[in-house]
Amino acid sequence: MKQFIMFTIAAAIMCGTPVFAENAQITNMQILIDKVKADKKLLIAGNMDLTDKESTDFWPLYEGYQKELEQLN
């Protein structure tokens, strides 16, 4: 009986391990995606030389466009 319980516990642990690895992989991918988005925004901001008024008008449009792109992907 002890062996059966130990086997069941070991099997449960081994079956659960890939799920944790997959979640970690998804989390790492999301971190990478967020970093690329932030870098892209910094690159655009650095090259556009927008005035305060232009920035106020531009960035909400940019964010809306990016959200629409995400929905398509």
OpenMM code with the backbone's topology and positions (N, CA, C; nanometers):
from openmm import Vec3, app, unit

residues = "MET LYS GLN PHE ILE MET PHE THR ILE ALA ALA ALA ILE MET CYS GLY THR PRO VAL PHE ALA GLU ASN ALA GLN ILE THR ASN MET GLN ILE LEU ILE ASP LYS VAL LYS ALA ASP LYS LYS LEU LEU ILE ALA GLY ASN MET ASP LEU THR ASP LYS GLU SER THR ASP PHE TRP PRO LEU TYR GLU GLY TYR GLN LYS GLU LEU GLU GLN LEU ASN".split()
positions = [
    Vec3(0.0823, -0.1192, 0.0000),
    Vec3(0.0000, 0.0000, 0.0000),
    Vec3(0.0866, 0.1254, 0.0000),
    Vec3(0.1960, 0.1217, 0.0798),
    Vec3(0.2855, 0.2375, 0.0844),
    Vec3(0.3453, 0.2651, -0.0536),
    Vec3(0.3823, 0.1575, -0.1226),
    Vec3(0.4421, 0.1748, -0.2545),
    Vec3(0.3419, 0.2370, -0.3516),
    Vec3(0.2177, 0.1969, -0.3415),
    Vec3(0.1145, 0.2530, -0.4289),
    Vec3(0.0968, 0.4021, -0.4030),
    Vec3(0.0939, 0.4414, -0.2778),
    Vec3(0.0800, 0.5832, -0.2419),
    Vec3(0.2003, 0.6621, -0.2913),
    Vec3(0.3205, 0.6088, -0.2697),
    Vec3(0.4421, 0.6773, -0.3154),
    Vec3(0.4432, 0.6892, -0.4682),
    Vec3(0.4018, 0.5816, -0.5360),
    Vec3(0.3957, 0.5854, -0.6816),
    Vec3(0.2956, 0.6904, -0.7292),
    Vec3(0.1808, 0.6974, -0.6653),
    Vec3(0.0773, 0.7942, -0.7020),
    Vec3(0.1263, 0.9368, -0.6812),
    Vec3(0.1928, 0.9617, -0.5700),
    Vec3(0.2472, 1.0954, -0.5426),
    Vec3(0.3538, 1.1311, -0.6450),
    Vec3(0.4445, 1.0373, -0.6741),
    Vec3(0.5501, 1.0629, -0.7726),
    Vec3(0.4906, 1.0896, -0.9109),
    Vec3(0.3896, 1.0133, -0.9488),
    Vec3(0.3256, 1.0332, -1.0796),
    Vec3(0.2579, 1.1694, -1.0871),
    Vec3(0.1934, 1.2096, -0.9781),
    Vec3(0.1268, 1.3404, -0.9763),
    Vec3(0.2279, 1.4531, -0.9896),
    Vec3(0.3402, 1.4401, -0.9228),
    Vec3(0.4446, 1.5435, -0.9310),
    Vec3(0.5014, 1.5501, -1.0721),
    Vec3(0.5276, 1.4352, -1.1305),
    Vec3(0.5867, 1.4327, -1.2645),
    Vec3(0.4896, 1.4849, -1.3701),
    Vec3(0.3625, 1.4604, -1.3525),
    Vec3(0.2631, 1.5097, -1.4483),
    Vec3(0.2434, 1.6599, -1.4352),
    Vec3(0.2617, 1.7140, -1.3176),
    Vec3(0.2428, 1.8567, -1.2950),
    Vec3(0.3604, 1.9409, -1.3377),
    Vec3(0.4776, 1.8837, -1.3468),
    Vec3(0.5984, 1.9594, -1.3796),
    Vec3(0.5918, 2.0278, -1.5158),
    Vec3(0.5493, 1.9618, -1.6232),
    Vec3(0.5427, 2.0316, -1.7529),
    Vec3(0.4493, 2.1520, -1.7517),
    Vec3(0.3449, 2.1478, -1.6718),
    Vec3(0.2527, 2.2611, -1.6634),
    Vec3(0.3252, 2.3822, -1.6074),
    Vec3(0.4048, 2.3633, -1.5018),
    Vec3(0.4798, 2.4738, -1.4438),
    Vec3(0.5818, 2.5282, -1.5432),
    Vec3(0.6475, 2.4404, -1.6173),
    Vec3(0.7455, 2.4846, -1.7159),
    Vec3(0.6776, 2.5642, -1.8267),
    Vec3(0.5601, 2.5203, -1.8685),
    Vec3(0.4872, 2.5913, -1.9734),
    Vec3(0.4453, 2.7297, -1.9253),
    Vec3(0.3975, 2.7397, -1.8017),
    Vec3(0.3583, 2.8692, -1.7467),
    Vec3(0.4774, 2.9630, -1.7379),
    Vec3(0.5930, 2.9115, -1.6983),
    Vec3(0.7133, 2.9938, -1.6907),
    Vec3(0.7528, 3.0414, -1.8297),
    Vec3(0.7388, 2.9550, -1.9286),
    Vec3(0.7731, 2.9914, -2.0658),
    Vec3(0.6800, 3.1008, -2.1171),
    Vec3(0.5509, 3.0904, -2.0868),
    Vec3(0.4552, 3.1929, -2.1280),
    Vec3(0.4876, 3.3246, -2.0601),
    Vec3(0.5202, 3.3203, -1.9317),
    Vec3(0.5544, 3.4410, -1.8580),
    Vec3(0.6790, 3.5058, -1.9171),
    Vec3(0.7807, 3.4266, -1.9467),
    Vec3(0.9026, 3.4813, -2.0064),
    Vec3(0.8740, 3.5435, -2.1422),
    Vec3(0.7892, 3.4805, -2.2207),
    Vec3(0.7540, 3.5341, -2.3521),
    Vec3(0.6809, 3.6661, -2.3368),
    Vec3(0.5903, 3.6762, -2.2400),
    Vec3(0.5160, 3.8003, -2.2185),
    Vec3(0.6101, 3.9121, -2.1747),
    Vec3(0.7078, 3.8805, -2.0910),
    Vec3(0.8065, 3.9802, -2.0491),
    Vec3(0.8838, 4.0299, -2.1703),
    Vec3(0.9242, 3.9394, -2.2570),
    Vec3(0.9977, 3.9771, -2.3777),
    Vec3(0.9123, 4.0640, -2.4693),
    Vec3(0.7871, 4.0287, -2.4880),
    Vec3(0.6966, 4.1075, -2.5727),
    Vec3(0.6786, 4.2478, -2.5160),
    Vec3(0.6583, 4.2578, -2.3847),
    Vec3(0.6418, 4.3894, -2.3213),
    Vec3(0.7666, 4.4746, -2.3370),
    Vec3(0.8845, 4.4122, -2.3267),
    Vec3(1.0096, 4.4869, -2.3424),
    Vec3(1.0251, 4.5380, -2.4854),
    Vec3(0.9921, 4.4553, -2.5820),
    Vec3(1.0017, 4.4973, -2.7224),
    Vec3(0.9063, 4.6136, -2.7492),
    Vec3(0.7855, 4.6068, -2.6936),
    Vec3(0.6892, 4.7161, -2.7113),
    Vec3(0.7418, 4.8457, -2.6508),
    Vec3(0.8004, 4.8366, -2.5322),
    Vec3(0.8540, 4.9561, -2.4666),
    Vec3(0.9708, 5.0130, -2.5464),
    Vec3(1.0587, 4.9256, -2.5950),
    Vec3(1.1718, 4.9715, -2.6754),
    Vec3(1.1241, 5.0362, -2.8050),
    Vec3(1.0220, 4.9791, -2.8654),
    Vec3(0.9663, 5.0346, -2.9890),
    Vec3(0.9117, 5.1748, -2.9642),
    Vec3(0.8402, 5.1901, -2.8536),
    Vec3(0.7827, 5.3207, -2.8206),
    Vec3(0.8931, 5.4234, -2.7943),
    Vec3(0.9989, 5.3825, -2.7243),
    Vec3(1.1117, 5.4733, -2.7003),
    Vec3(1.1800, 5.5125, -2.8310),
    Vec3(1.1950, 5.4180, -2.9207),
    Vec3(1.2568, 5.4459, -3.0506),
    Vec3(1.1730, 5.5453, -3.1299),
    Vec3(1.0434, 5.5261, -3.1307),
    Vec3(0.9543, 5.6184, -3.2017),
    Vec3(0.9594, 5.7563, -3.1381),
    Vec3(0.9511, 5.7613, -3.0061),
    Vec3(0.9529, 5.8902, -2.9356),
    Vec3(1.0837, 5.9643, -2.9595),
    Vec3(1.1941, 5.8916, -2.9629),
    Vec3(1.3241, 5.9547, -2.9838),
    Vec3(1.3438, 6.0099, -3.1232),
    Vec3(1.2763, 5.9526, -3.2207),
    Vec3(1.2954, 5.9948, -3.3594),
    Vec3(1.1886, 6.0898, -3.4111),
    Vec3(1.0812, 6.1080, -3.3387),
    Vec3(0.9714, 6.1912, -3.3875),
    Vec3(0.9882, 6.3384, -3.3518),
    Vec3(1.0552, 6.3700, -3.2428),
    Vec3(1.0715, 6.5091, -3.1975),
    Vec3(0.9377, 6.5836, -3.1953),
    Vec3(0.8417, 6.5281, -3.1241),
    Vec3(0.7086, 6.5878, -3.1168),
    Vec3(0.7037, 6.6989, -3.0124),
    Vec3(0.6249, 6.8007, -3.0418),
    Vec3(0.5988, 6.9039, -2.9417),
    Vec3(0.5012, 6.8459, -2.8390),
    Vec3(0.4789, 6.9198, -2.7304),
    Vec3(0.3849, 6.8718, -2.6288),
    Vec3(0.2452, 6.8529, -2.6876),
    Vec3(0.2025, 6.9465, -2.7690),
    Vec3(0.0703, 6.9381, -2.8320),
    Vec3(0.0632, 6.8175, -2.9251),
    Vec3(0.1663, 6.7993, -3.0058),
    Vec3(0.1694, 6.6859, -3.0981),
    Vec3(0.1717, 6.5529, -3.0217),
    Vec3(0.2471, 6.5477, -2.9133),
    Vec3(0.2526, 6.4266, -2.8311),
    Vec3(0.1168, 6.3932, -2.7726),
    Vec3(0.0480, 6.4968, -2.7258),
    Vec3(-0.0845, 6.4776, -2.6678),
    Vec3(-0.1809, 6.4197, -2.7706),
    Vec3(-0.1666, 6.4605, -2.8956),
    Vec3(-0.2540, 6.4101, -3.0018),
    Vec3(-0.2083, 6.2734, -3.0543),
    Vec3(-0.0762, 6.2544, -3.0635),
    Vec3(-0.0219, 6.1362, -3.1293),
    Vec3(-0.0311, 6.0086, -3.0455),
    Vec3(0.0106, 6.0134, -2.9190),
    Vec3(0.0240, 5.8904, -2.8407),
    Vec3(-0.1074, 5.8153, -2.8183),
    Vec3(-0.2191, 5.8830, -2.7964),
    Vec3(-0.3444, 5.8051, -2.7872),
    Vec3(-0.3778, 5.7326, -2.9186),
    Vec3(-0.3488, 5.7977, -3.0316),
    Vec3(-0.3705, 5.7321, -3.1612),
    Vec3(-0.2786, 5.6112, -3.1774),
    Vec3(-0.1536, 5.6288, -3.1383),
    Vec3(-0.0557, 5.5205, -3.1468),
    Vec3(-0.0992, 5.4016, -3.0610),
    Vec3(-0.1405, 5.4287, -2.9380),
    Vec3(-0.1838, 5.3217, -2.8471),
    Vec3(-0.3061, 5.2487, -2.9030),
    Vec3(-0.4002, 5.3237, -2.9590),
    Vec3(-0.5180, 5.2615, -3.0189),
    Vec3(-0.4816, 5.1729, -3.1370),
    Vec3(-0.3892, 5.2206, -3.2188),
    Vec3(-0.3426, 5.1436, -3.3339),
    Vec3(-0.2745, 5.0146, -3.2883),
    Vec3(-0.1919, 5.0243, -3.1865),
    Vec3(-0.1223, 4.9062, -3.1355),
    Vec3(-0.2211, 4.8036, -3.0787),
    Vec3(-0.3254, 4.8509, -3.0116),
    Vec3(-0.4264, 4.7591, -2.9579),
    Vec3(-0.5004, 4.6875, -3.0707),
    Vec3(-0.5289, 4.7600, -3.1780),
    Vec3(-0.5941, 4.6973, -3.2932),
    Vec3(-0.5032, 4.5924, -3.3568),
    Vec3(-0.3738, 4.6223, -3.3643),
    Vec3(-0.2790, 4.5251, -3.4186),
    Vec3(-0.2742, 4.3992, -3.3328),
    Vec3(-0.2757, 4.4158, -3.2014),
    Vec3(-0.2730, 4.3006, -3.1110),
    Vec3(-0.3953, 4.2119, -3.1318),
    Vec3(-0.5099, 4.2728, -3.1562),
    Vec3(-0.6318, 4.1946, -3.1770),
    Vec3(-0.6234, 4.1126, -3.3056),
    Vec3(-0.5535, 4.1643, -3.4050),
    Vec3(-0.5388, 4.0921, -3.5310),
    Vec3(-0.4431, 3.9741, -3.5180),
    Vec3(-0.3477, 3.9862, -3.4281),
    Vec3(-0.2494, 3.8778, -3.4100),
    Vec3(-0.3056, 3.7789, -3.3196),
] * unit.nanometer
topology = app.Topology()
chain = topology.addChain("A")
for resn in residues:
    res = topology.addResidue(resn, chain)
    for name in ("N", "CA", "C"):
        topology.addAtom(name, app.Element.getBySymbol(name[0]), res)
